[in-house]
């Protein structure tokens, strides 16, 4: 789907469910990714409709040097969320969420690289005018990575989360 020298972002398949269970039960990952620990049946229930294209979220697996290391998803922001985030309704706005599921790879620039790749994909292939994400205020590493990729803080969502926004500079 999206390829760089060392990083490849590909569509998620049912073969990735065990990886998701592993990652979604890693306490270091869950400290920053807002999802409860997950069992295999829960992962299957959540991600099968997404893999089949029956859900508005597109799930992807991130590989680094041909090894799966994380998860990324993108989606067109739904109307109810446009209102919640106070975003204009007449623009093509996407959201992304991601994590590196192998904590030993944190802090190596891989996250910034995969986000940049996704932003270019959404801009070039999906005509996204803006990309947003929400991040926990205490996730300093992610906030730094997002800023490096061109995101700016839009507003506080609640006591522990921020909405960050990226717009392509032309």
Backbone as JSON, one array per atom type, in Angstrom:
{
  "sequence": "XXXXXXXXXXXXXXXXXXXXXXXXXXXXXXXXXXXXXXXXXXXXXXXXXXXXXXXXXXXXXXXXXXXXXXXXXXXXXXXXXXXXXXXXXXXXXXXXXXXXXXXXXXXXXXXXXXXXXXXXXXXXXXXXXXXXXXXXXXXXXXXXXXXXXXXXXXXXXXXXXXXXXXXXXX",
  "N": [[0.83, -1.19, 0.0], [1.68, 1.45, 1.05], [4.96, 2.36, 0.69], [8.3, 2.54, 1.83], [11.87, 2.76, 2.1], [12.62, 1.27, 4.48], [10.21, 1.1, 5.85], [6.95, -0.16, 5.61], [3.59, 0.18, 4.94], [0.78, -1.66, 5.12], [-2.34, -3.21, 4.12], [-4.35, -4.51, 6.7], [-4.78, -7.96, 7.55], [-6.58, -11.03, 8.24], [-4.62, -12.67, 9.21], [-3.18, -11.14, 10.91], [-4.33, -10.95, 13.38], [-3.4, -12.25, 15.75], [-1.09, -10.82, 16.3], [-2.2, -8.33, 16.89], [-3.58, -8.98, 19.24], [-1.4, -9.56, 20.88], [-0.09, -7.01, 20.93], [-2.16, -5.41, 21.94], [-2.3, -6.18, 24.5], [-0.08, -5.43, 25.76], [1.21, -3.66, 28.31], [2.75, -1.3, 28.2], [2.14, -0.3, 25.67], [-0.64, 0.05, 25.92], [-0.75, 2.06, 27.76], [-0.72, 4.39, 26.37], [-2.34, 4.04, 24.11], [-5.69, 4.2, 23.55], [-7.39, 1.76, 24.41], [-8.9, -1.14, 25.74], [-7.3, -4.07, 27.23], [-7.23, -6.84, 24.99], [-8.89, -9.79, 23.9], [-8.59, -12.61, 21.65], [-11.11, -13.2, 20.37], [-12.4, -10.75, 20.66], [-10.78, -9.02, 19.18], [-11.12, -10.14, 16.63], [-13.9, -9.73, 16.28], [-13.99, -6.91, 16.24], [-12.21, -6.13, 14.15], [-12.68, -7.65, 11.76], [-14.97, -6.62, 10.22], [-13.81, -4.2, 9.43], [-11.59, -4.99, 7.92], [-12.95, -6.2, 5.82], [-14.03, -4.01, 4.6], [-16.45, -3.05, 5.48], [-16.81, -1.12, 7.29], [-16.15, 2.26, 8.26], [-13.52, 2.74, 8.97], [-10.18, 2.15, 7.98], [-8.0, -0.42, 8.47], [-4.51, -0.91, 9.09], [-1.29, -2.51, 8.91], [1.92, -1.87, 10.13], [5.09, -2.38, 8.9], [8.5, -2.87, 9.63], [11.56, -3.1, 8.22], [10.68, -5.46, 7.01], [9.35, -6.77, 9.08], [6.41, -7.06, 11.06], [5.47, -4.37, 13.08], [3.68, -2.59, 14.16], [0.51, -0.83, 14.34], [-1.8, 0.98, 12.33], [-4.4, 3.21, 11.48], [-6.77, 4.72, 9.28], [-9.34, 7.11, 8.51], [-12.22, 8.72, 7.19], [-13.37, 11.61, 8.75], [-16.3, 11.38, 10.55], [-19.59, 12.89, 10.38], [-20.75, 13.43, 12.91], [-18.49, 13.54, 14.51], [-17.15, 15.66, 13.35], [-18.69, 17.76, 14.25], [-18.3, 17.43, 17.03], [-15.56, 17.94, 17.26], [-15.54, 20.49, 16.38], [-15.08, 21.12, 13.65], [-14.98, 22.15, 10.18], [-17.73, 21.28, 8.03], [-17.65, 21.07, 5.31], [-15.29, 20.14, 4.25], [-12.72, 17.8, 3.23], [-11.8, 15.82, 5.56], [-9.63, 13.81, 7.4], [-8.94, 11.28, 9.86], [-6.39, 9.83, 11.89], [-4.95, 7.07, 13.64], [-2.51, 5.43, 15.57], [0.04, 3.09, 16.6], [3.18, 1.93, 17.76], [3.8, -1.31, 18.29], [5.9, -2.63, 19.4], [7.74, -1.88, 21.91], [10.56, -1.64, 22.19], [11.34, -0.43, 19.89], [10.57, 2.16, 20.03], [11.19, 5.68, 19.9], [13.02, 5.82, 17.82], [12.51, 7.15, 15.51], [10.82, 5.89, 13.76], [8.05, 6.07, 14.09], [7.51, 8.76, 13.35], [8.24, 8.57, 10.67], [6.36, 6.72, 9.62], [4.01, 8.13, 10.03], [4.4, 10.41, 8.44], [4.45, 9.15, 5.94], [1.8, 8.19, 5.8], [0.39, 10.61, 5.88], [1.15, 11.78, 3.43], [0.05, 9.87, 1.7], [-2.72, 10.15, 2.3], [-3.12, 12.8, 1.51], [-2.35, 12.75, -1.25], [-3.75, 10.52, -2.39], [-6.3, 10.37, -1.29], [-7.25, 12.9, -1.26], [-7.24, 14.48, 1.05], [-7.78, 17.36, 2.93], [-7.16, 18.05, 5.42], [-5.84, 16.53, 8.35], [-6.56, 14.95, 11.37], [-5.93, 14.1, 14.81], [-6.29, 12.56, 18.02], [-4.57, 12.84, 21.07], [-3.08, 11.71, 24.07], [-2.31, 13.97, 26.65], [-0.1, 13.39, 28.25], [1.53, 11.91, 26.65], [4.24, 12.54, 25.67], [6.29, 11.77, 23.87], [4.87, 10.98, 21.55], [3.53, 13.39, 20.94], [5.67, 15.05, 20.35], [6.62, 13.73, 18.07], [4.4, 14.06, 16.36], [4.37, 16.84, 16.09], [6.8, 17.16, 14.77], [6.06, 16.12, 12.36], [4.43, 18.06, 11.38], [2.0, 18.59, 12.61], [-0.22, 20.63, 14.53], [-1.35, 21.87, 17.69], [-4.77, 21.88, 18.12], [-6.98, 22.04, 19.93], [-7.95, 21.48, 23.39], [-9.38, 18.41, 24.23], [-10.41, 17.1, 26.44], [-9.73, 16.68, 29.95], [-7.42, 15.15, 29.7], [-6.66, 14.84, 27.02], [-5.64, 15.97, 23.74], [-6.56, 17.61, 20.69], [-4.99, 17.36, 17.67], [-3.85, 18.81, 14.6], [-3.23, 18.59, 11.11], [-2.34, 20.24, 8.18], [-1.74, 20.36, 4.78], [1.02, 22.12, 3.61], [1.2, 24.2, 0.93]],
  "CA": [[0.0, 0.0, 0.0], [2.59, 2.6, 1.14], [6.26, 1.74, 0.86], [9.52, 3.33, 1.97], [12.99, 1.82, 2.13], [12.53, 0.38, 5.63], [8.86, 1.05, 6.41], [5.88, -0.55, 4.69], [2.26, 0.2, 5.55], [-0.05, -2.52, 4.28], [-3.67, -3.51, 4.63], [-4.43, -5.56, 7.72], [-5.49, -9.18, 7.16], [-6.93, -11.88, 9.39], [-3.38, -13.26, 9.72], [-2.59, -10.2, 11.85], [-5.1, -10.89, 14.62], [-2.6, -12.63, 16.92], [-0.22, -9.67, 16.58], [-3.01, -7.31, 17.56], [-3.81, -9.45, 20.61], [-0.13, -9.35, 21.59], [0.14, -5.59, 21.14], [-3.23, -4.83, 22.74], [-2.15, -6.67, 25.87], [1.19, -4.91, 26.25], [0.88, -2.53, 29.18], [3.42, -0.08, 27.73], [1.35, 0.19, 24.53], [-1.96, 0.47, 26.4], [-0.6, 3.28, 28.53], [-0.94, 5.52, 25.48], [-3.36, 3.74, 23.1], [-6.93, 4.09, 24.31], [-8.13, 0.53, 24.13], [-8.67, -2.08, 26.84], [-6.67, -5.32, 26.8], [-8.15, -7.53, 24.08], [-8.78, -11.23, 23.63], [-8.66, -12.92, 20.22], [-12.47, -13.05, 19.85], [-12.71, -9.31, 20.62], [-10.04, -8.48, 18.03], [-11.81, -10.63, 15.43], [-15.18, -9.03, 16.2], [-13.78, -5.5, 15.91], [-11.44, -5.85, 12.93], [-13.17, -8.31, 10.54], [-15.73, -5.69, 9.36], [-12.9, -3.18, 8.9], [-10.82, -5.65, 6.86], [-13.87, -6.45, 4.71], [-14.51, -2.74, 4.05], [-17.82, -2.84, 5.94], [-16.71, -0.1, 8.34], [-15.49, 3.44, 7.69], [-12.1, 2.74, 9.35], [-9.31, 1.26, 7.22], [-6.91, -0.85, 9.34], [-3.25, -1.21, 8.41], [-0.17, -2.99, 9.71], [3.18, -1.22, 9.78], [6.25, -3.27, 8.95], [9.82, -2.23, 9.62], [12.53, -4.1, 7.74], [9.88, -6.67, 6.7], [8.74, -7.35, 10.28], [5.31, -6.26, 11.58], [5.86, -3.72, 14.34], [2.67, -1.69, 14.69], [-0.82, -0.7, 13.77], [-2.19, 2.32, 11.91], [-5.69, 3.23, 10.81], [-7.21, 6.03, 8.81], [-10.77, 7.16, 8.3], [-12.81, 10.03, 6.97], [-14.05, 12.01, 9.98], [-17.75, 11.31, 10.43], [-20.25, 14.16, 10.65], [-20.94, 13.65, 14.35], [-17.19, 13.92, 15.06], [-16.84, 17.01, 12.86], [-19.35, 18.65, 15.22], [-17.64, 17.28, 18.33], [-14.24, 18.59, 17.19], [-15.76, 21.84, 15.87], [-14.4, 21.2, 12.35], [-15.91, 22.48, 9.1], [-18.38, 20.13, 7.42], [-17.52, 21.08, 3.86], [-13.92, 19.8, 3.88], [-12.36, 16.39, 3.25], [-10.95, 15.72, 6.74], [-9.37, 12.44, 7.82], [-8.34, 11.04, 11.15], [-5.48, 8.69, 11.96], [-4.55, 6.55, 14.94], [-1.42, 4.51, 15.34], [0.96, 2.78, 17.68], [4.23, 0.93, 17.52], [3.5, -2.35, 19.27], [7.16, -3.19, 19.89], [8.31, -0.74, 22.62], [12.0, -1.49, 22.0], [11.53, 0.37, 18.68], [10.15, 3.53, 20.3], [12.26, 6.67, 19.98], [13.99, 5.61, 16.74], [12.08, 7.89, 14.33], [9.93, 5.07, 12.92], [6.7, 6.64, 14.2], [7.45, 9.96, 12.49], [8.32, 8.14, 9.28], [5.1, 6.11, 9.2], [2.99, 9.18, 10.0], [4.66, 11.2, 7.22], [4.02, 8.34, 4.79], [0.34, 8.17, 5.78], [-0.08, 11.95, 5.52], [1.33, 11.92, 1.98], [-0.95, 9.01, 1.07], [-4.05, 10.76, 2.44], [-3.11, 14.01, 0.69], [-2.25, 12.43, -2.68], [-4.69, 9.51, -2.88], [-7.65, 10.55, -0.72], [-7.56, 14.33, -1.34], [-7.47, 15.02, 2.39], [-7.36, 18.75, 3.13], [-6.74, 18.18, 6.82], [-5.8, 15.26, 9.08], [-6.59, 15.2, 12.8], [-5.76, 12.96, 15.71], [-6.27, 12.96, 19.42], [-3.42, 12.28, 21.76], [-3.05, 11.97, 25.51], [-1.38, 15.05, 26.99], [1.11, 12.86, 28.87], [2.29, 11.15, 25.67], [5.19, 13.54, 25.15], [7.0, 11.22, 22.71], [3.98, 11.06, 20.39], [3.29, 14.8, 20.63], [6.89, 15.52, 19.69], [6.62, 13.13, 16.73], [3.35, 14.7, 15.57], [4.84, 18.19, 15.77], [7.85, 16.99, 13.77], [5.37, 15.82, 11.1], [3.68, 19.23, 10.96], [0.75, 18.76, 13.35], [-0.28, 21.68, 15.53], [-2.42, 21.66, 18.65], [-5.99, 22.57, 17.76], [-7.67, 22.37, 21.18], [-8.05, 20.42, 24.4], [-10.63, 17.66, 24.11], [-10.86, 16.9, 27.81], [-8.64, 16.93, 30.9], [-6.17, 14.43, 29.41], [-6.42, 14.65, 25.58], [-5.55, 17.11, 22.82], [-6.82, 17.41, 19.27], [-3.94, 17.95, 16.86], [-4.33, 18.99, 13.23], [-2.23, 18.74, 10.07], [-2.81, 20.74, 6.89], [-0.62, 20.38, 3.82], [1.5, 23.42, 3.19], [1.42, 24.15, -0.52]],
  "C": [[0.88, 1.26, 0.0], [3.96, 2.03, 1.49], [7.38, 2.76, 0.92], [10.65, 2.32, 2.01], [12.84, 0.8, 3.25], [11.11, 0.18, 6.16], [7.84, 0.75, 5.31], [4.57, -0.52, 5.47], [1.35, -0.57, 4.61], [-1.41, -2.74, 4.92], [-3.58, -4.64, 5.66], [-5.18, -6.75, 7.14], [-5.82, -9.98, 8.42], [-5.7, -12.57, 9.97], [-2.72, -12.38, 10.78], [-3.28, -10.18, 13.21], [-4.27, -11.24, 15.86], [-1.62, -11.53, 17.3], [-0.99, -8.6, 17.34], [-3.29, -7.71, 19.01], [-2.55, -9.22, 21.44], [0.05, -7.88, 21.93], [-0.89, -4.97, 22.07], [-3.3, -5.44, 24.15], [-0.81, -6.25, 26.46], [0.9, -3.63, 27.04], [1.54, -1.23, 28.75], [2.64, 0.53, 26.57], [0.02, 0.77, 25.03], [-1.91, 1.72, 27.25], [-0.94, 4.51, 27.68], [-2.03, 5.28, 24.43], [-4.65, 3.42, 23.83], [-7.76, 2.88, 23.9], [-7.88, -0.4, 25.31], [-7.91, -3.3, 26.33], [-7.69, -6.15, 26.02], [-7.83, -9.01, 23.96], [-8.97, -11.44, 22.13], [-10.08, -12.71, 19.67], [-12.89, -11.58, 19.76], [-12.02, -8.64, 19.42], [-10.74, -8.88, 16.74], [-13.11, -9.86, 15.22], [-15.01, -7.58, 15.74], [-13.19, -5.32, 14.51], [-11.92, -6.56, 11.67], [-14.0, -7.36, 9.67], [-14.83, -4.62, 8.73], [-12.08, -3.77, 7.74], [-11.68, -5.85, 5.62], [-14.38, -5.16, 4.05], [-15.94, -2.42, 4.43], [-17.9, -1.77, 7.03], [-15.94, 1.07, 7.74], [-13.99, 3.53, 8.02], [-11.34, 1.73, 8.51], [-8.12, 0.88, 8.1], [-5.66, -1.25, 8.54], [-2.23, -1.75, 9.43], [1.09, -2.3, 9.2], [4.29, -2.25, 9.94], [7.52, -2.43, 8.89], [10.83, -3.31, 9.29], [11.87, -5.46, 7.61], [9.28, -7.37, 7.9], [7.59, -6.47, 10.75], [5.67, -5.69, 12.95], [4.76, -2.83, 14.92], [1.41, -1.64, 13.86], [-1.07, 0.77, 13.41], [-3.56, 2.21, 11.25], [-5.99, 4.65, 10.36], [-8.69, 5.96, 8.49], [-11.19, 8.6, 8.01], [-13.59, 10.38, 8.23], [-15.56, 12.06, 9.72], [-18.39, 12.61, 10.89], [-20.41, 14.45, 12.14], [-19.63, 14.08, 15.0], [-16.74, 15.28, 14.56], [-17.45, 18.03, 13.83], [-18.63, 18.63, 16.56], [-16.3, 18.03, 18.36], [-14.33, 20.03, 16.69], [-14.96, 22.08, 14.57], [-15.42, 21.5, 11.27], [-16.46, 21.23, 8.42], [-18.14, 20.02, 5.92], [-16.1, 20.77, 3.39], [-13.7, 18.3, 3.99], [-11.33, 16.18, 4.36], [-10.86, 14.26, 7.17], [-8.8, 12.42, 9.22], [-7.39, 9.85, 11.04], [-5.24, 8.33, 13.42], [-3.45, 5.54, 14.67], [-0.68, 4.2, 16.63], [2.03, 1.84, 17.14], [4.07, -0.08, 18.64], [4.73, -3.01, 19.87], [7.92, -2.05, 20.59], [9.82, -0.56, 22.46], [12.33, -0.67, 20.74], [11.07, 1.82, 18.86], [11.38, 4.44, 20.32], [13.31, 6.55, 18.88], [13.58, 6.33, 15.45], [11.14, 7.12, 13.41], [8.52, 5.64, 12.92], [6.54, 7.85, 13.3], [7.45, 9.57, 11.02], [6.98, 7.56, 8.81], [3.99, 7.15, 9.14], [3.17, 10.04, 8.75], [4.18, 10.45, 5.99], [2.49, 8.34, 4.67], [-0.21, 9.53, 5.38], [0.04, 12.18, 4.02], [0.3, 11.09, 1.22], [-2.34, 9.66, 1.12], [-4.17, 12.03, 1.58], [-3.19, 13.66, -0.8], [-3.35, 11.51, -3.19], [-6.12, 9.69, -2.39], [-8.1, 12.02, -0.74], [-7.9, 14.95, 0.01], [-6.95, 16.46, 2.46], [-6.77, 18.95, 4.51], [-6.75, 16.77, 7.41], [-5.74, 15.62, 10.57], [-6.32, 13.91, 13.57], [-5.91, 13.46, 17.12], [-5.19, 12.17, 20.13], [-3.51, 12.62, 23.24], [-1.97, 13.02, 25.78], [-0.06, 14.54, 27.57], [1.97, 12.05, 27.89], [3.26, 12.08, 24.93], [5.93, 13.06, 23.91], [6.15, 11.34, 21.45], [3.74, 12.51, 19.99], [4.49, 15.38, 19.9], [6.96, 14.99, 18.26], [5.59, 13.81, 15.83], [3.77, 16.11, 15.16], [5.91, 18.14, 14.69], [7.24, 16.74, 12.38], [4.49, 16.97, 10.62], [2.33, 19.42, 11.63], [0.89, 19.93, 14.32], [-1.44, 21.36, 16.47], [-3.61, 22.51, 18.26], [-6.72, 23.01, 19.02], [-7.58, 21.2, 22.14], [-9.4, 19.74, 24.22], [-11.26, 17.41, 25.47], [-9.65, 17.09, 28.71], [-7.35, 16.21, 30.54], [-5.85, 14.25, 27.92], [-6.43, 15.96, 24.81], [-5.99, 16.68, 21.44], [-5.7, 18.11, 18.52], [-4.35, 17.87, 15.4], [-3.15, 19.19, 12.28], [-2.93, 19.25, 8.79], [-1.6, 20.84, 5.98], [-0.26, 21.82, 3.48], [1.82, 23.33, 1.7], [2.32, 25.25, -1.0]]
}
